[in-house]
Amino acid sequence: MPGEPLEATTDELLDAVLGTYLRDCERGQTADRNDLLARYPQLAEALTEFFRDFDRVESLTTPLRGSDPEITAASGPPPGQSFGDYDLLEEVGRGGMGVVYRARQRSLNRIVALKMVRADRLADTDELQRFRNEASAAAHLDHPHIVPVYEVGECEGQPYFSMKFVEGGSLARQVERLVLDPRGAARLLAPLARAVHHAHQRGVLHRDLKPANVLLDDQGRALVAEFGLAKRLEQESGLTHTGLVIGTPSYLAPEQASGSSRAVTTATDVYGLGAILYELLTARPPFRGDNVLDTPERVRSRPPMPPGRLNRRVPRDLETTCLKCLNKDPQRRYASAAALADDLERFLDGRPIEARGTRWPERSVKWVRCRPVLAVLVAVSVLAVVAFAGGLAWHTVELVLQRYGDRFRCL
């Protein structure tokens, strides 16, 4: 299966299979479960347990997402109809709150993406406010790697906004290709990081960065989309409360997984960019629990597996860059999305990155602290060699030991 690590262990194979299954679900192309069980008999027990947990969560959250087939059918006007200045050509996507159409704007004779609140969500005040937040946040941003908003309005009581129609689909569809090209992944992510920094400079956090929320145009350029969970830095939205986990579980930053809205900062989006890079390098998100409910706990408490262990093609510096983004401590991530972009560009240019691993002096200090007695013996041996090489007498070494011996004894 594409994206599986070479000589994969059972756990790694399970991660790869589940990653492909979840991506297919996100695209509306659910794989045949019986086929998966037949193809991977060694994973049958784990897959069966996962499917059971997945269905349980789906049954609990379906009423919240409005994905009941009878409701979904009536959640937006059918293609072929007009909506204000727009002719609806085809439905291209839908989520828990909105539905997106490829549409023609008659007055300007151009193809756009038209997003509106689903009809079954119009009575939900919180979701209407989130929709307006998304339109407002995106409309304030002007960057070549952010999907531009053309118009924000309301037609017959239904809010909508139109955006540039991006033809290439989501980055989630390109993950398996980019796993074979780590430098290509770095080239793609660097301008995205610049775009996220642009949003941060204008007071907007994305909070839900993942491959599915990045679109590719017909020239292969990546653009950030889906600001539905965006938040103004200067505001504390009444829609976000402490204890409420917001975002996609496998891509959550630890502070998001803890449900603390006040801890969410620009460092959270740096983590999200690192999560995108991780998936482009390994074909799987940084964390996936034994079941859907277990993922946030892993995000909070476990380190991610180094990408190089899952994909031998990953260069060491690119792995270091990725893991710095995913540090549990926001203060130890890149100071900004622009700093991440800088390091990605250094990597691509063949220059040393700023986030290189621990240098030898730091490693030496750590080694001495862990093994003080052995360190003293090594130091004495080195001193003896130096003494002989310089023609010094052994009594010099003895004098040094007599003078500093009490310090050695206390180690």
Secondary structure, DSSP 8 states (H G I E B T S, - for coil): -TT--TT--HHHHHHHHHHHHHHHHHTT----HHHHHHH-GGGHHHHHHHHHHHHHHHHHHHHHHT--HHHHHTSS--TTSEETTEEEEEEEEE-SSEEEEEEEETTTTEEEEEEEE-GGGTT-HHHHHHHHHHHHHHHT---TTB--EEEEEEETTEEEEEEE--TT-BGGGGHHHHTT-HHHHHHHHHHHHHHHHHHHHTTEE----SGGGEEE-TTS-EEE---TT-EETT---TT--TT---S-GGG--HHHHTT-GGG--HHHHHHHHHHHHHHHHHSS-S---SSGGGHHHHHHH-----HHHH-TTS-HHHHHHHHHHT-SSGGGS-SSHHHHHHHHHHHHHT---TT----HHHHHHHHHHH-HHHHHHHHHHHHHHHHHHTT--HHHHHHHHHHHHHHHHT-
